[in-house]
Amino acid sequence: MSYRWQFRLYHRPFKYPLHTSHGVWSVREGIILRLEHSGRVGWGEIAPISWFGSETLEQAEDFCHQLITKEIIPTVPDELPACEFAVESAKDMLSAGNNAGDTLSYSALIPAGAAALDRIMVLLQQGYQTFKWKIGVGDVDAELKIFDKLLQVLPSPAKLRLDANGGLDEAGAIAWLEAADQSGVVEFIEQPLALDQFSTMLALSQQYQTQLALDESVATLAQMENCYELGWRSVFVIKPAIAGSPSKLRQFCQTKQIDAVFSSVFETNIGRIAALKLAAELSHPKRAIGFGVDHWFDYEQSPEQIWQNL
């Protein structure tokens, strides 16, 4: 019994560039895997973000060149977490299909800066109630003024998540936590400080009413396990497409019963299907998942259409 692997690279421009504290992201690049066995097809997606903690696209492509020579489903090293996710997702889809129900609520990602004000009005009309706004991109005082304007247009019971992508210093994090506590509408502040300031984030998470969430600090399963062992009990933002093995991730979430919020890495609909399946199983039931990104890309294509268009 043998398996046939194929892969194709993709390059998808954002409808408009995404501004974060890491810089400007204009094109999403990744790899689609096709696995065939006994007339059945399974799909996987490698959607790395090297600056977020995954392997590089070049490393993933090297892995794919080795993969297509194999007639088995290989064990992927943990150093290639996006490849781990893709291979296991393709195998699972091959055996079980992709019929996963989706009854989850979504958090919509809005642009950084003042552009958020116009976008949030459109998304409110579309029915979104939870929004994620990028901070730490500009000056703290300037962003706090925009935050005040956002509070004026947000209806009850809408919620706002603030994502700094590690772009704040301690003084900025405290300023945002104080503002968030006063506002009463901030669900959590995501990754306020850089990875090497974990102890400060842990201390801050215990000093304010507004919760903190880890994101870059828990990009991979190994990082999640480490932060949990170091005492983190607030929110974990999990990007399954770069976290590693879905089965190992499932075991960790269920065993530790963490407060998990699943989030997109701007994958195509192939990776999205597999990620949403995990989110439906493992997300905190009262939290919206971070997959409200349809306005940045078009997600209507089937796996076969995506493959044919590459």
Secondary structure by P-SEA (a helix, b strand, c coil): cbbbbbbbbbbbbccbbbbccccccccccbbbbbbbcccbbbbbbbccccccccccaaaaaaaaaaaaacccccccccccaaaaaaaaaaaaaacccccccccbbbbbbbbcccaaaaaaaaaaaacccbbbbbcccccaaaaaaaaaaaaaaccccbbbbbbccccccaaaaaaaaaaaaaacccccccccccccaaaaaaaaaacccbbbbbccccccaaaaaaaaaacccccccccccccccaaaaaaaaaaaccbbbbbbccccaaaaaaaaaaaaccccccccccccccccccccccaaaaaaac
